[in-house]
């Protein structure tokens, strides 16, 4: 995945939705929902919506990859 394919972040405080996280992780939306509900993937619940802080998702991925860059 190239940088151009990642969700555009105009404001660094912009949260990602499930679609953006699924695209970033090359995962299905259902996997993202399930991982968030299990508490495995860090998320923010706003009412019934799930939102994700991009830096938290990147840190989670780096940790899962064993800190490899």
C-alpha positions as CSV (number, residue, x, y, z in Angstrom):
1,X,0.0,0.0,0.0
2,X,1.4,3.4,-1.0
3,X,1.1,6.6,1.0
4,X,-1.3,7.9,-1.6
5,X,-3.7,5.1,-0.9
6,X,-4.0,5.8,2.8
7,X,-6.8,7.8,4.2
8,X,-6.1,11.5,3.8
9,X,-5.5,13.3,7.1
10,X,-6.0,17.0,6.7
11,X,-6.3,17.6,10.5
12,X,-4.0,15.5,12.6
13,X,-6.8,15.1,15.2
14,X,-9.1,13.5,12.6
15,X,-10.3,10.1,13.7
16,X,-10.5,7.1,11.3
17,X,-13.7,5.2,10.8
18,X,-13.9,1.4,10.3
19,X,-13.5,1.7,6.6
20,X,-10.3,3.7,6.9
21,X,-8.8,1.2,9.4
22,X,-9.8,-1.8,7.3
23,X,-8.1,-0.2,4.3
24,X,-5.0,0.7,6.3
25,X,-4.7,-2.8,7.7
26,X,-5.8,-4.6,4.5
27,X,-8.4,-6.3,6.6
28,X,-12.1,-6.8,6.3
29,X,-14.5,-4.4,8.1
30,X,-16.0,-7.2,10.0
31,X,-12.5,-8.1,11.4
32,X,-12.0,-4.5,12.5
33,X,-15.4,-4.5,14.3
34,X,-14.7,-7.8,16.0
35,X,-11.1,-6.8,17.0
36,X,-12.4,-3.5,18.5
37,X,-15.2,-5.2,20.3
38,X,-12.8,-7.8,21.8
39,X,-10.6,-4.9,23.0
40,X,-7.8,-6.0,20.8
41,X,-7.7,-3.0,18.6
42,X,-7.8,0.4,20.3
43,X,-10.9,2.4,19.5
44,X,-13.1,5.2,20.7
45,X,-16.8,4.6,21.0
46,X,-19.0,7.6,20.1
47,X,-22.5,6.5,20.7
48,X,-22.9,3.5,18.4
49,X,-20.0,4.5,16.2
50,X,-16.4,3.3,16.4
51,X,-13.6,5.7,15.7
52,X,-9.9,5.1,15.8
53,X,-7.0,7.5,16.5
54,X,-4.5,7.0,13.6
55,X,-1.5,7.1,15.9
56,X,-3.0,4.4,18.2
57,X,-3.7,2.1,15.2
58,X,-0.1,2.6,14.0
59,X,1.3,1.9,17.4
60,X,-0.8,-1.2,17.8
61,X,0.3,-2.5,14.4
62,X,4.0,-1.8,15.2
63,X,3.6,-3.7,18.5
64,X,1.9,-6.6,16.7
65,X,4.8,-6.7,14.3
66,X,7.2,-7.0,17.1
67,X,8.4,-3.4,16.9
68,X,9.8,-4.0,13.4
69,X,9.9,-1.0,11.1
